[in-house]
Amino acid sequence: MNRRTFIQRTGVPIGGAALASLLPGPLMAASPAPTPTRSPRGAPTSDVVVIGGGAFGAWTALALREMGHRVTLIDAYGPGNSRATSGDETRQIRVGYGEREGYARMAQRAMDAWRTREAEFGIPLLTTTGRLEIAPDWTPALRATQAMLSRFGVPTEAFTAEELRRRYPQMGFDGIGVGLLEPGAGVVRAKQAILATADAFCRKGGTLIIQHAAPGRAEGGRLVECMLADGTCVAAQQFIFACGPWLPKVFPELLGRRIKVPKRDVLYFGIPAGDTRFAPPALPNFSESAYYGSPSIDGRGVKVCPTNGPDNWDPDVDERVVDPVQVRRARAYLARRFPALAAQPITETRVCQLENTDDEHFIVDRHPSYANVLIAGGGSGHAFKHGPVLGEHIARRAVGDATDPVFDAMVRLAR
Ligand SMILES: Cc1cc2nc3c(=O)[nH]c(=O)nc-3n(C[C@H](O)[C@H](O)[C@H](O)COP(=O)(O)OP(=O)(O)OC[C@H]3O[C@@H](n4cnc5c(N)ncnc54)[C@H](O)[C@@H]3O)c2cc1C
């Protein structure tokens, strides 16, 4: 099947070429997708429409399709696009979650799910790196992580400052007294994973539309259809709005104050030629109070993420240029923790944004005004890793199947 046929079959009416050019060649092999049927007013009709093809939406759409539903996935810029929070190159995965057992349990299931999907999609998605959390001393959160991991049977190693220096001679541990390593943690190739998920969705018969969508006509407390920017409508029984940092724009009254969208600068620093000390397995993901990062994956360089930035980012229009202040902060951090990298050049940068709730719990709940609209988002800097499991959960919730009530309570809108 050539790319033009793929686009026609997957129902991308506008902008489809953009997606086709993003999808790697081998992923294009596809089985025919059913053409959406027409409602009496002429709008294509699905069982479920998912708006937003990021970590929340792409996995949900795939899970729904695998459950046998007719599903349309709509994304304004295409799944895995560079404005999306899920469109960065890499995201970390770990089971350690302080006291937040619900997320730790989900992350543990997600580790297995990623491996299964990696085998199914036939592309490398997950690299095991380990994750090292360091601190001046044991904190309640670090102790809670250690205790939870031990309860879940997840191996860990604890270090004193002296042991850290011996184990990681390429790092500086100035001001650090303890470390906790989760050796099974790792890194997911985020953009590739979303592209592969969207591709699997299309191959399995889902319909993908590249368009901006907004809630449209409603009747009797139910949304009947959503409106696309080209003036057409898509009708469905159920709608899931998984619009990440755009959710406050889609539902300003409901979510404008519940979800904040801070900018985050991400910097990759080159490693010296032939130096293997800053790539896995020598260097794990690292985390401490104001910084975290990853070793060099795919030769990209060591990733350093300062954890502050302006709070009112607009994902549509703001320019993706890193702030020189963050560059200086990241360099000062390198000089302290990775002295051999202090003078290395920046090899790549990304500007991402978070979609933070006040308590950093996700939001997966019904819209109070529409009985058939589910809101799924509020990733708060930690949702990507859960994608394959979270998507199944949201899919079940959308169609009224049984879900974990404890998790549902944790992620409800009114909390
Ligand atoms: C710097 C940084 C580091 C992070 N690190 C980690 C990590 O290590 N581990 C981890 O698990 N998580 C991490 N996260 C968090 C994780 O990336 C996010 O929680 C997750 O990607 C959010 O996914 P999403 O689907 O909600 O949003 P998005 O990925 O932004 O997807 C939303 C999609 O909706 C589309 N859309 C929006 N509005 C509309 C509309 N009206 N019509 C049609 N389409 C629309 C957009 O085009 C977009 O594709 C990090 C986040 C940041 C910013």
The ligand as a Gaussian input file, in Angstrom:
#p B3LYP/6-31G(d) Opt

LIG

0 1
 C        9.795000      18.412000      30.150000
 C        8.852000      17.299000      30.457000
 C        9.339000      16.095000      30.947000
 C        8.486000      15.057000      31.232000
 N        9.021000      13.888000      31.677000
 C        8.207000      12.824000      31.874000
 C        8.772000      11.585000      32.238000
 O        9.990000      11.456000      32.356000
 N        7.936000      10.522000      32.414000
 C        6.585000      10.641000      32.253000
 O        5.892000       9.646000      32.443000
 N        6.025000      11.822000      31.897000
 C        6.805000      12.908000      31.704000
 N        6.267000      14.096000      31.329000
 C        4.809000      14.224000      31.226000
 C        4.223000      13.617000      29.962000
 O        5.024000      13.945000      28.852000
 C        2.798000      14.161000      29.806000
 O        2.072000      13.900000      30.997000
 C        2.059000      13.513000      28.628000
 O        2.871000      13.481000      27.484000
 C        0.782000      14.310000      28.360000
 O        0.087000      13.703000      27.293000
 P       -1.296000      14.284000      26.787000
 O       -1.862000      13.271000      25.878000
 O       -2.134000      14.723000      27.942000
 O       -0.948000      15.650000      26.035000
 P       -0.254000      15.894000      24.609000
 O        0.838000      14.964000      24.368000
 O        0.055000      17.351000      24.529000
 O       -1.380000      15.543000      23.558000
 C       -2.489000      16.379000      23.341000
 C       -2.817000      16.322000      21.862000
 O       -4.071000      16.950000      21.661000
 C       -4.053000      17.650000      20.436000
 N       -5.080000      18.689000      20.546000
 C       -5.158000      19.652000      21.483000
 N       -6.277000      20.384000      21.317000
 C       -6.899000      19.863000      20.246000
 C       -8.121000      20.210000      19.576000
 N       -8.929000      21.188000      19.995000
 N       -8.472000      19.468000      18.504000
 C       -7.701000      18.453000      18.066000
 N       -6.541000      18.095000      18.674000
 C       -6.147000      18.792000      19.749000
 C       -2.629000      18.168000      20.332000
 O       -2.231000      18.409000      18.997000
 C       -1.815000      17.035000      20.984000
 O       -1.297000      16.148000      20.026000
 C        7.085000      15.199000      31.056000
 C        6.590000      16.403000      30.562000
 C        7.454000      17.448000      30.273000
 C        6.901000      18.724000      29.747000

